[in-house]
Amino acid sequence: MAKKRSNSNPPEKVFRIGYVSASVFGHEIETDEGPITIRSVNVQKRYKDEEEKVKYTSSFNLAELPQAVRALQLAQSYVERCEAEIVLE
């Protein structure tokens, strides 16, 4: 049975294309075989509102979609490398 160890942590890796970023988060869980890291990816766009405050959204217009796709591709490659790595003790 898997049990989550922590609820919040900073991203372990961020890929940024223009104002779009894909952040990779690692969540360590305990399993019967020992601790493992499960990764998830969050994609978002940074922008400023009318008051010049920095905000984030997960909505993209047509021109931003290629940036979102590329950032996700970079994140996917990173997660695949991490998942494929075998750590020998």
C-alpha positions in Angstrom: 0.0 0.0 0.0 1.4 3.4 -1.0 1.4 6.2 1.5 2.2 9.9 0.6 5.0 11.5 2.7 4.5 15.2 2.1 1.8 17.4 0.6 3.8 20.4 -0.8 7.3 20.9 -2.1 9.1 23.0 -4.7 9.4 21.8 -8.3 12.5 19.7 -8.9 12.8 21.0 -12.5 11.2 23.8 -14.5 11.1 24.1 -18.3 10.3 27.5 -19.7 9.5 28.6 -23.2 8.6 32.3 -23.4 5.9 32.9 -20.7 4.9 29.2 -20.6 6.4 26.8 -18.1 6.1 23.2 -17.3 7.1 22.3 -13.7 8.0 18.8 -12.6 7.2 17.9 -9.0 8.5 14.8 -7.3 6.4 13.2 -4.6 8.1 10.5 -2.5 5.9 7.7 -1.4 6.5 4.6 0.7 5.7 1.2 -0.8 6.2 -2.3 0.4 9.4 -2.4 -1.6 10.7 0.9 -0.2 10.4 4.6 -1.0 9.8 5.7 -4.7 9.4 9.0 -6.3 6.3 9.7 -8.4 6.5 12.7 -10.7 3.7 15.0 -11.9 3.8 18.0 -14.3 2.0 21.3 -14.1 1.9 23.6 -17.1 1.0 27.3 -16.8 1.4 30.7 -18.3 2.7 33.8 -16.6 1.1 37.2 -17.3 0.4 40.6 -15.7 -3.0 41.9 -14.9 -4.3 45.5 -15.4 -2.6 46.5 -12.1 0.7 44.9 -13.3 0.5 42.1 -10.7 2.0 38.8 -11.9 -0.6 36.1 -12.3 -0.6 32.5 -13.6 -3.2 30.7 -15.7 -3.5 27.3 -17.4 -5.3 28.8 -20.4 -3.4 29.3 -23.7 -4.3 31.1 -26.9 -3.4 29.7 -30.3 0.0 31.4 -30.5 1.0 30.0 -27.0 0.0 26.4 -27.7 3.3 25.5 -29.5 5.2 26.8 -26.4 3.0 24.7 -24.1 3.5 21.6 -26.2 7.3 22.1 -26.3 7.5 22.8 -22.6 5.5 19.6 -22.0 7.8 17.6 -24.3 10.8 18.7 -22.4 9.2 17.8 -19.1 8.1 14.4 -20.6 11.7 13.7 -21.6 13.0 14.6 -18.2 10.4 12.4 -16.4 11.1 9.5 -18.7 14.9 9.8 -18.0 14.2 9.8 -14.3 11.8 6.9 -14.5 14.1 4.8 -16.7 17.1 5.3 -14.3 17.9 2.3 -12.2 19.6 3.1 -8.9 21.9 0.3 -7.7 22.5 0.2 -4.0 
